[in-house]
Amino acid sequence: MSSVSNCDIYLDVPVEYAGKTVASVVKQMTGRSWSEVKRLLLQRHIAVNGIVCIEEARRVVAGERIRVSDRVK
């Protein structure tokens, strides 16, 4: 996956990922590295239910929607 793109990826949290951290879910569902997920969080490129998330330890609930954006501003 390219580090520069102009698309958003939407992930609906399945039941089996409930209770995991947002960083872990993004890593597992997108195949990205830990360092890339942390960079995306710090740069405010990850949102949960439309709210920007910068805390990698935030726990998710089944049915929540995660947006991962590589949009260059």
N, C-alpha and C positions, 0 to 999 in steps of 0.2 A: 504494500500500500504506500502510495506517495505521501511524503510529509506535507506537500502543498497541494491542495485541491480546493474546489469551490462547492463542496456538497455537505449536507448534514446527514448523519446516520441516526435513525430513530430505533431505539431498542425498548421493547416492552418486556418488563421484568417477569420471567416465568416463575411459577411456584417454587421450583427447585433452587432458585437463586435468592429467594426471600431470606432476609436476615444477613446476607453478605454485604460487604462494603461496596460502595459505588465504584471504587477503583478496581476491585476484584471482578465485578460484573462486566465493566467496560473491557477489561483485559481479556476475560474469558470469552465474551461474546464477539469481540472484534479481532482478537489475535494480536493486539498491540502489546508492546513491551511495557514493563512497569515504569520505566523512565519516560516513555512517551505519554502514558496515561497521567503521570504526575505533572508533566509539562502542560498537557491539555487542561488539567484542573487549575493549575496556577495561572494560566493565561485565560481562564474563564471561558473555556470552550466546551464545558460540559454542564448541562442543565438537567434537573430532575423535575418533572411536571412543570416545565416552563420557568423554573427558578434556578439561576446560576448556582452551581455547587463548586466550592473550592476546597471542601473538606474531604480528603480521600477516605476517611474512616466513617463517613455517613452511611448508615445502614439503609438498605432499600426494602420495600414491601412489594409483594407480588402485585402486578398490574400497573405499577408506576412506569412512566415513560421517561427514558433517558435520551437526551439529544447530545450527540457528539458532533461538533462542528470544527472543520478545518478551514473555515472561511478566512481568507486573508483580507485584512482591513486596511 
